[in-house]
Amino acid sequence: MTNPNTVVTWVDARDRLPRDGTPVAAAITGRYPADSAGESGSDTASGEEFWLVRPMVFTTLHWSEDGAEHRDCFVDSDGVVRLPYGLTSAETVTHWAELPTLPSGTTHLVLGADVQSALQNAWGARPLT
């Protein structure tokens, strides 16, 4: 098996943004909604703060399903838009990192007939079971 380790370089979203269309790991911060049974809904600071990593794509222009236009934003697989830290948004991206390439490769994507040979290469040419 090839070495599965990779190095991640985080970039502060306040300093620099990725290129348009780049898939990234995005560190997102925000606050979970308050638990209605245990916390008052009138307290704007209620709910638990979080900071987590999600795969996203950075885009310079995105149209939401509701027709809203977003610029310089991160979009996840569910279509949720998050802005870089410091901009007005309930959840913002503090840092981002380029996603690693596939094991034993130099690309992020393999399609079709090439998938099985790429997997065998990554697994050291062991036959698939």
C-alpha positions in Angstrom: 0.0 0.0 0.0 1.2 3.5 -0.7 1.8 6.0 2.1 -1.7 7.3 3.0 -0.4 10.4 4.8 -0.8 13.9 3.5 0.1 17.4 4.7 -2.6 20.0 5.0 -1.8 23.7 4.7 -4.5 25.9 6.1 -5.0 29.3 4.6 -6.7 32.1 6.6 -9.8 33.1 4.6 -9.2 36.7 5.7 -5.9 36.7 3.8 -6.6 34.8 0.6 -9.4 32.9 -1.1 -9.1 29.9 -3.4 -9.4 29.9 -7.2 -12.9 29.8 -8.6 -14.2 26.2 -8.8 -11.6 24.8 -6.3 -12.8 21.9 -4.1 -11.6 22.6 -0.5 -11.7 21.5 3.1 -13.4 24.5 4.8 -13.1 25.2 8.5 -16.5 26.7 9.5 -17.5 28.5 12.6 -21.0 29.4 13.9 -23.5 28.6 16.6 -25.9 25.7 16.7 -29.5 26.8 17.3 -30.6 26.9 20.9 -32.3 23.8 22.3 -35.9 25.0 22.6 -36.5 22.9 25.7 -33.6 24.2 27.7 -32.8 27.7 26.4 -34.7 30.9 25.9 -35.3 31.8 22.2 -34.9 35.5 23.0 -31.2 35.1 23.9 -29.3 35.8 20.7 -26.2 34.2 22.2 -27.9 30.9 23.0 -26.9 27.6 21.4 -23.4 26.1 21.3 -20.6 27.5 19.3 -18.9 25.2 16.8 -15.8 25.1 14.5 -15.8 22.1 12.1 -14.4 21.0 8.8 -16.6 20.3 5.7 -15.8 19.6 2.1 -16.9 22.6 -0.1 -16.3 24.3 -3.4 -15.3 27.9 -3.6 -16.9 30.0 -6.3 -16.8 33.6 -7.3 -20.5 33.6 -8.3 -23.3 31.2 -7.1 -27.0 31.4 -7.6 -29.0 29.8 -4.8 -32.2 27.8 -5.5 -34.2 30.9 -4.2 -32.5 33.0 -6.9 -30.2 34.9 -4.5 -26.8 35.8 -5.9 -23.7 35.1 -3.8 -20.2 36.2 -4.7 -16.9 34.9 -3.4 -18.5 32.1 -1.3 -18.1 28.5 -0.3 -20.9 26.0 -1.2 -21.4 22.5 0.2 -22.9 19.5 -1.4 -26.4 20.5 0.0 -26.1 23.9 -1.6 -25.6 25.7 1.7 -23.6 28.9 1.1 -21.1 30.1 3.6 -19.1 33.4 3.3 -15.5 34.1 4.3 -15.0 35.0 8.0 -15.8 38.7 8.7 -18.7 38.9 6.3 -22.3 38.9 7.4 -23.4 35.2 7.7 -24.6 32.9 10.4 -21.8 30.5 9.6 -18.5 31.6 8.1 -15.4 30.0 6.7 -12.3 30.8 8.9 -9.7 28.8 7.0 -9.5 26.6 3.9 -7.2 24.0 2.5 -6.9 22.4 -0.9 -8.1 18.8 -0.8 -5.4 16.1 -1.2 -5.1 14.1 -4.4 -6.4 10.5 -4.5 -4.1 7.9 -3.1 -1.2 7.0 -5.5 -2.3 9.7 -7.9 -2.0 13.3 -8.9 -5.7 14.0 -9.5 -8.8 14.6 -7.4 -11.1 12.7 -9.7 -11.2 9.4 -11.7 -14.2 8.4 -13.7 -15.5 5.4 -15.6 -13.3 2.6 -16.8 -10.2 4.1 -15.2 -11.5 3.7 -11.6 -10.7 0.0 -11.1 -7.1 0.3 -12.3 -6.6 3.5 -10.1 -7.9 1.6 -7.1 -5.7 -1.4 -7.8 -2.7 0.9 -8.1 -3.6 2.6 -4.8 -3.9 -0.8 -3.1 -0.6 -2.0 -4.4 -2.1 -4.0 -7.4 -3.9 -6.4 -5.0 -6.9 -7.9 -6.8 -10.3 -6.5 -5.7 -12.4 -8.9 -3.7 
